[in-house]
Amino acid sequence: MVLNSLGLIPLRGCEAFVDKVEYYIKFWRNYTGSYKISVNCPRFSTGEAKGLVAESVRGKDIFLFVDPFNYSITYKMYGVVNRMSPDDHFQDTKRILSAIGGQAKRITVIMPMLYEGRQHRKTFRESLDCAYSLQELTRMGVSNIITFDAHDPRVQNAIPLSGFDNMQAKYQMVKALTRQYGDVEFMSSRTVLISPDNGGVDRCLSYSSALNLDIGMFYKRRDAVVVIDGANPIEDHKYIGPDVAGRDAIVVDDMVSSGDSLLDTFRILRGLGAKRNFAFVTFGLFCNGLKKFDDAYEAGLFNRLFVTNLIYNPDELQSKEWASIVDMSKYTAYVVEAINQDASVGAIIDPNKKIGALLASRRSERAAR
């Protein structure tokens, strides 16, 4: 087993998650020291900043964690408190890479939700932010980029000669659902997977291959002329797929932004007779707050929303009866451990065997009752 000298760098807002990742790695290795490397990005009163690395990184296998969507982090500019934007977080990432100065043996950036991931393609005279940001990172010496449930994984074509791994939370989501709802049956006659739009069908197919369930999808017709809050408003929202009456519906999506589309999906499914509505959502942004979800839950539109802790979750969300936070720190620790040992991450990326074993165990438990 090859163990390269390991260094974990949490940028601001990632400290708690990296503490959990480090805990598992230290436990597996029976190590009592620390793998974390202290960094800082202090700011001048003008808002300008610089990156500082507090200790040597020479020859180390560096894993740099960044959450561009942690809006709880603030800084002062001209005496005014500002929340850090995704642009601020990405700039700090480049500052720390610059401070490392090519002295590390290898650098892996773990960015669970890709910076500018929704600006992944160019259709007119517009910027191609996600692809360009990936190229910037590789030009600064990043060997691997680890992300989760990329909005469009084809964006990795922008860096064809660099490592890019797109992880999934499938096993953790299914495990969390079965723990809280032991009566959920993964049979096509009882449960159906739902894609909220045509762009998410591949994501649903990935779940379907592991669970062997039918898939339905929603068709969204958008107004291509009007732009509201950066998006084209939905003009029509229709369900296409198998009958959901009397069946549990699991909506699979990569993110919840405003939440309007997801709640409308729940509303239509309930009107079609769905028994229970669940959602597997990798990233809970909740840009417009949580009240509309409170109201929808009280109205009986959905039963549970499962969301990961890969990005910042406000304390308010963690206390909601309708929300379950799915911990991804152990899974991330497996990824770090494999890369640090120069081992394959293929088995980690494809969790279908683990899901199959989980479902087989549930069937055996039921048969024994």
C-alpha positions as CSV (number, residue, x, y, z in Angstrom):
1,M,0.0,0.0,0.0
2,V,1.4,3.4,-1.0
3,L,0.8,6.2,1.4
4,N,1.8,9.6,0.1
5,S,2.4,12.4,2.5
6,L,-1.2,13.8,3.0
7,G,-2.3,17.4,3.5
8,L,-5.9,18.5,3.9
9,I,-6.7,22.2,3.3
10,P,-10.2,23.5,4.2
11,L,-11.0,26.9,2.8
12,R,-13.3,29.0,4.8
13,G,-16.7,27.4,5.4
14,C,-15.4,23.8,4.9
15,E,-13.7,23.3,8.3
16,A,-16.4,21.2,9.9
17,F,-16.8,18.9,6.9
18,V,-13.0,18.4,6.6
19,D,-12.8,17.6,10.3
20,K,-15.2,14.7,9.7
21,V,-13.2,13.5,6.7
22,E,-10.0,13.7,8.6
23,Y,-11.6,11.7,11.5
24,Y,-12.3,8.7,9.3
25,I,-8.8,8.8,7.7
26,K,-7.1,9.0,11.1
27,F,-9.3,6.2,12.4
28,W,-8.5,3.9,9.5
29,R,-4.7,4.6,9.8
30,N,-4.6,4.7,13.6
31,Y,-3.0,8.1,13.4
32,T,-3.0,10.6,16.3
33,G,-1.6,13.6,14.5
34,S,-3.3,16.0,12.1
35,Y,-3.3,16.1,8.3
36,K,-4.8,19.6,8.2
37,I,-2.8,22.5,6.9
38,S,-3.7,25.9,8.1
39,V,-4.4,28.6,5.4
40,N,-5.9,32.0,5.5
41,C,-7.0,34.7,3.1
42,P,-6.9,38.0,5.0
43,R,-8.5,41.1,3.5
44,F,-7.4,44.7,3.4
45,S,-10.0,47.3,4.2
46,T,-10.6,47.8,0.4
47,G,-11.8,44.2,0.1
48,E,-8.5,43.1,-1.6
49,A,-7.0,39.9,-0.2
50,K,-4.0,37.6,-0.3
51,G,-3.5,33.9,0.3
52,L,-1.3,32.6,3.1
53,V,-0.2,29.0,3.8
54,A,1.0,28.6,7.4
55,E,3.3,25.6,6.9
56,S,5.3,23.8,4.3
57,V,3.5,21.8,1.7
58,R,6.6,20.6,-0.2
59,G,6.2,17.1,-1.5
60,K,2.7,16.6,0.0
61,D,-0.4,15.2,-1.6
62,I,-2.7,18.2,-1.1
63,F,-6.5,18.0,-1.0
64,L,-8.0,21.4,-1.1
65,F,-11.7,21.7,-0.1
66,V,-13.8,24.6,-1.3
67,D,-17.6,25.3,-1.1
68,P,-18.3,28.2,-3.5
69,F,-21.9,28.3,-2.2
70,N,-21.3,28.9,1.4
71,Y,-23.0,32.3,1.8
72,S,-22.6,32.3,5.6
73,I,-18.9,33.5,5.3
74,T,-18.5,37.3,5.5
75,Y,-15.8,39.9,5.1
76,K,-15.5,43.7,5.5
77,M,-15.0,46.1,2.7
78,Y,-14.9,49.9,3.4
79,G,-16.4,49.0,6.8
80,V,-19.4,47.2,5.3
81,V,-20.0,43.5,6.0
82,N,-20.4,41.5,2.8
83,R,-21.3,37.9,2.2
84,M,-18.8,35.9,0.2
85,S,-20.1,35.0,-3.2
86,P,-19.1,32.1,-5.4
87,D,-16.7,34.4,-7.2
88,D,-15.1,35.3,-3.9
89,H,-14.7,31.7,-2.9
90,F,-13.2,30.8,-6.3
91,Q,-10.8,33.7,-6.1
92,D,-9.6,32.5,-2.7
93,T,-9.1,29.0,-4.2
94,K,-6.7,30.5,-6.7
95,R,-5.0,32.6,-4.0
96,I,-4.1,29.5,-2.0
97,L,-3.0,27.6,-5.2
98,S,-0.7,30.6,-5.9
99,A,0.6,30.5,-2.4
100,I,1.4,26.8,-2.7
101,G,3.5,27.9,-5.6
102,G,4.0,24.5,-7.3
103,Q,5.7,23.0,-4.2
104,A,3.2,20.2,-3.6
105,K,3.6,16.7,-5.1
106,R,0.0,16.7,-6.3
107,I,-3.0,18.9,-5.8
108,T,-6.6,17.7,-5.9
109,V,-9.4,20.2,-5.6
110,I,-12.6,18.9,-4.0
111,M,-15.4,21.2,-5.0
112,P,-18.7,19.3,-4.3
113,M,-20.8,21.7,-6.3
114,L,-19.0,23.1,-9.3
115,Y,-18.4,26.8,-9.5
116,E,-20.5,28.2,-12.3
117,G,-21.8,24.6,-13.0
118,R,-25.0,25.9,-14.4
119,Q,-23.2,28.0,-17.0
120,H,-21.9,24.9,-18.6
121,R,-22.6,25.5,-22.3
122,K,-22.5,28.4,-24.7
123,T,-25.6,28.9,-26.9
124,F,-25.1,32.5,-28.0
125,R,-22.8,35.5,-27.3
126,E,-22.3,34.6,-23.6
127,S,-19.6,33.4,-21.3
128,L,-18.6,29.8,-20.7
129,D,-17.7,30.2,-17.1
130,C,-17.6,26.6,-15.8
131,A,-15.3,25.3,-18.6
132,Y,-13.0,28.4,-18.2
133,S,-12.7,28.0,-14.4
134,L,-11.7,24.3,-14.8
135,Q,-9.0,25.4,-17.2
136,E,-7.8,28.0,-14.8
137,L,-7.4,25.4,-12.0
138,T,-5.4,23.0,-14.2
139,R,-3.2,25.8,-15.4
140,M,-2.4,26.6,-11.7
141,G,-1.2,23.0,-11.1
142,V,-4.3,21.1,-10.1
143,S,-4.1,17.5,-11.2
144,N,-7.5,16.2,-10.2
145,I,-10.9,17.8,-9.7
146,I,-13.5,16.0,-7.6
147,T,-17.1,17.1,-7.8
148,F,-20.5,15.6,-7.0
149,D,-23.5,15.3,-9.3
150,A,-22.3,17.8,-11.9
151,H,-25.1,19.7,-13.5
152,D,-23.6,18.6,-16.9
153,P,-20.6,16.2,-16.5
154,R,-19.7,16.8,-20.1
155,V,-18.1,20.0,-19.0
156,Q,-15.0,17.9,-18.2
157,N,-14.3,17.9,-21.9
158,A,-12.8,21.3,-21.3
159,I,-9.8,19.7,-19.5
160,P,-9.4,16.4,-21.4
161,L,-5.8,15.8,-20.1
162,S,-6.6,16.3,-16.4
163,G,-8.4,14.2,-13.8
164,F,-12.1,14.9,-13.3
165,D,-14.3,12.6,-11.1
166,N,-18.0,13.1,-10.8
167,M,-19.2,11.3,-7.7
168,Q,-22.8,10.4,-6.8
169,A,-24.7,10.2,-3.5
170,K,-26.9,7.3,-4.7
171,Y,-26.1,4.8,-2.0
172,Q,-26.2,7.3,0.9
173,M,-29.6,8.6,-0.4
174,V,-31.1,5.2,-0.7
175,K,-29.7,4.1,2.7
176,A,-31.1,7.3,4.4
177,L,-34.6,6.7,2.9
178,T,-34.7,3.0,4.0
179,R,-33.6,3.9,7.5
180,Q,-36.4,6.5,8.0
181,Y,-39.1,4.7,5.9
182,G,-38.7,1.0,6.4
183,D,-41.9,0.3,4.5
184,V,-40.7,1.7,1.2
185,E,-40.7,-1.1,-1.4
186,F,-38.3,-0.8,-4.3
187,M,-40.7,-2.5,-6.8
188,S,-42.0,-1.0,-10.0
189,S,-45.6,-1.6,-8.8
190,R,-45.0,0.4,-5.6
191,T,-42.4,3.0,-6.3
192,V,-41.4,5.2,-9.3
193,L,-38.5,7.5,-10.0
194,I,-39.2,11.0,-11.2
195,S,-37.0,13.4,-13.2
196,P,-38.1,17.0,-12.8
197,D,-37.0,17.8,-16.3
198,N,-35.5,16.2,-19.4
199,G,-32.0,17.3,-18.4
200,G,-32.2,15.1,-15.3
201,V,-33.2,11.9,-17.1
202,D,-29.6,10.5,-17.0
203,R,-29.5,11.0,-13.3
204,C,-32.7,9.1,-12.9
205,L,-31.4,6.3,-15.2
206,S,-28.4,6.0,-12.9
207,Y,-30.7,5.3,-9.9
208,S,-32.9,3.1,-12.0
209,S,-30.0,0.8,-13.0
210,A,-29.4,0.2,-9.3
211,L,-33.0,0.0,-8.1
212,N,-34.7,-1.4,-11.2
213,L,-37.6,1.1,-11.0
214,D,-39.7,2.8,-13.7
215,I,-39.0,6.4,-14.6
216,G,-41.3,9.3,-15.2
217,M,-40.3,12.8,-16.2
218,F,-41.7,16.3,-16.4
219,Y,-41.6,18.4,-19.5
220,K,-40.9,22.1,-19.0
221,R,-41.6,24.7,-21.7
222,R,-39.8,27.9,-20.9
223,D,-40.1,31.4,-22.2
224,A,-36.9,31.8,-24.1
225,V,-37.3,35.6,-24.3
226,V,-37.9,36.6,-20.7
227,V,-35.3,36.2,-18.0
228,I,-36.2,36.5,-14.3
229,D,-33.5,36.1,-11.6
230,G,-31.1,34.7,-14.2
231,A,-33.5,32.0,-15.6
232,N,-36.3,31.7,-18.2
233,P,-39.7,31.3,-16.4
234,I,-41.6,28.1,-17.0
235,E,-44.7,28.4,-19.2
236,D,-45.9,24.8,-19.0
237,H,-45.1,21.9,-16.7
238,K,-46.4,18.5,-17.7
239,Y,-45.8,14.9,-16.5
240,I,-44.9,12.2,-18.9
241,G,-44.5,8.6,-17.8
242,P,-46.1,5.7,-16.0
243,D,-49.2,6.0,-13.7
244,V,-48.1,7.2,-10.2
245,A,-51.5,6.6,-8.5
246,G,-51.0,4.7,-5.3
247,R,-47.2,4.5,-5.7
248,D,-44.4,6.3,-3.8
249,A,-42.7,8.9,-6.0
250,I,-39.0,9.7,-5.6
251,V,-37.9,12.9,-7.3
252,V,-34.2,12.9,-8.2
253,D,-32.5,16.3,-8.8
254,D,-29.0,17.8,-8.4
255,M,-30.1,21.0,-6.7
256,V,-32.9,23.0,-5.2
257,S,-32.5,26.7,-6.0
258,S,-35.7,28.7,-5.5
259,G,-37.7,25.5,-5.0
260,D,-40.6,26.6,-7.1
261,S,-40.1,23.9,-9.8
262,L,-39.7,21.1,-7.2
263,L,-42.8,22.1,-5.2
264,D,-44.8,22.3,-8.5
265,T,-43.6,18.8,-9.3
266,F,-44.8,17.6,-5.8
267,R,-48.2,19.4,-6.4
268,I,-48.8,17.7,-9.7
269,L,-47.7,14.3,-8.5
270,R,-50.1,14.6,-5.5
271,G,-52.9,15.5,-7.9
272,L,-52.1,12.4,-9.9
273,G,-52.6,10.3,-6.8
274,A,-49.0,9.6,-5.7
275,K,-49.0,7.9,-2.3
276,R,-46.0,9.7,-0.9
277,N,-43.6,12.2,-2.4
278,F,-39.9,12.1,-1.6
279,A,-36.9,13.9,-3.1
280,F,-33.2,13.1,-3.4
281,V,-31.5,16.5,-3.8
282,T,-27.7,16.6,-3.8
283,F,-27.4,20.4,-3.1
284,G,-29.9,22.4,-1.1
285,L,-29.4,26.0,-2.0
286,F,-32.8,27.3,-0.9
287,C,-32.1,30.7,-2.4
288,N,-35.5,32.1,-1.5
289,G,-35.7,30.7,2.0
290,L,-37.5,27.7,3.6
291,K,-41.0,29.1,4.3
292,K,-42.5,27.9,1.0
293,F,-41.3,24.4,1.9
294,D,-42.8,24.7,5.4
295,D,-46.1,25.6,3.8
296,A,-46.0,22.8,1.2
297,Y,-45.2,20.3,3.9
298,E,-48.0,21.5,6.1
299,A,-50.3,21.2,3.0
300,G,-49.2,17.5,2.6
301,L,-47.5,18.0,-0.8
302,F,-44.4,16.0,0.2
303,N,-43.2,13.7,2.9
304,R,-39.4,14.2,3.1
305,L,-36.6,15.9,1.3
306,F,-33.1,14.3,1.5
307,V,-30.2,16.7,1.0
308,T,-26.5,16.2,1.5
309,N,-24.1,18.1,3.7
310,L,-21.6,18.6,0.8
311,I,-22.4,22.3,0.8
312,Y,-23.4,24.7,3.5
313,N,-26.7,23.9,5.3
314,P,-28.1,26.6,7.5
315,D,-29.0,25.7,11.0
316,E,-32.6,26.4,10.2
317,L,-32.7,23.6,7.6
318,Q,-31.2,21.1,10.0
319,S,-34.1,21.6,12.4
320,K,-36.8,21.1,9.8
321,E,-39.1,18.0,10.3
322,W,-39.3,17.6,6.5
323,A,-35.6,17.6,5.8
324,S,-33.0,14.9,6.3
325,I,-29.3,15.8,6.0
326,V,-27.3,12.9,4.4
327,D,-23.7,12.9,5.7
328,M,-21.2,12.4,2.8
329,S,-18.0,12.8,4.9
330,K,-17.2,9.1,5.1
331,Y,-17.7,8.6,1.4
332,T,-15.5,11.6,0.7
333,A,-12.8,10.2,3.1
334,Y,-12.9,7.0,1.0
335,V,-12.2,9.0,-2.1
336,V,-9.3,10.9,-0.5
337,E,-7.8,7.7,0.9
338,A,-8.0,5.9,-2.5
339,I,-6.4,8.8,-4.4
340,N,-3.7,9.2,-1.8
341,Q,-2.8,5.5,-2.1
342,D,-2.7,5.9,-6.0
343,A,-5.6,3.4,-6.1
344,S,-8.6,3.2,-8.4
345,V,-11.7,5.1,-7.4
346,G,-13.9,3.2,-9.9
347,A,-15.6,1.1,-7.3
348,I,-16.3,4.2,-5.2
349,I,-17.9,6.0,-8.1
350,D,-20.2,3.1,-8.9
351,P,-22.1,2.2,-5.7
352,N,-24.5,-0.2,-7.4
353,K,-23.1,-3.3,-5.6
354,K,-23.5,-1.6,-2.3
355,I,-27.1,-0.7,-3.1
356,G,-27.8,-4.2,-4.3
357,A,-26.4,-5.6,-1.0
358,L,-28.5,-3.1,1.0
359,L,-31.7,-4.1,-0.7
360,A,-30.9,-7.8,-0.4
361,S,-30.3,-7.3,3.3
362,R,-33.7,-5.7,3.6
363,R,-35.4,-8.5,1.8
364,S,-33.8,-11.1,4.1
365,E,-34.9,-9.1,7.2
366,R,-38.5,-9.0,6.0
367,A,-38.5,-12.7,5.1
368,A,-37.2,-13.6,8.6
369,R,-40.1,-11.7,10.3
